[in-house]
Amino acid sequence: MTEQEAMRVAERAEGLYHRAVQYAAGKEHGAELRFRAERDAHIIGQILGKEYLDVIADIETYANKEVQS
């Protein structure tokens, strides 16, 4: 894998992580979808080197931003 390909994979993983965080925090989504999104956020977060509590903090931060909007 070239460095450019690795960068694209990393960018894609970051995008998937942020999308999972958004769905996990979204109150308009059903509980099952939020649960699966949170699980996905943790899995992708681990791949990206994020700690468990960092993922929780990201989800809570996004949820708080949604409430304030």
Residue, then its C-alpha position, 0 to 999 in steps of 0.5 A: m500500500t502506498e502512502q497515498e492509499a494509506m492516507r485515503v484509507a485513514e480519511r475514509a475511516e475518520g469519515l466513517y467514525h464521525r458518521a457513526v458518532q453522529y448516528a449514536a448521538g442522534k435522538e431521532h434515530g431508534a435505539e437499535l440504530r444508536f446502539r449499532a452506531e455506538r458499537d461501530a464508533h468504538i470499533i472504528g475508534q479502536i482502529l484509529g487509536k482512540e480510547y473507549l472514553d474518548v469515543i464516549a466523549d465524542i458521542e456526548t459532545y456531538a449530542n450536546k451540540e445537537v441539543q444546543s442547535 
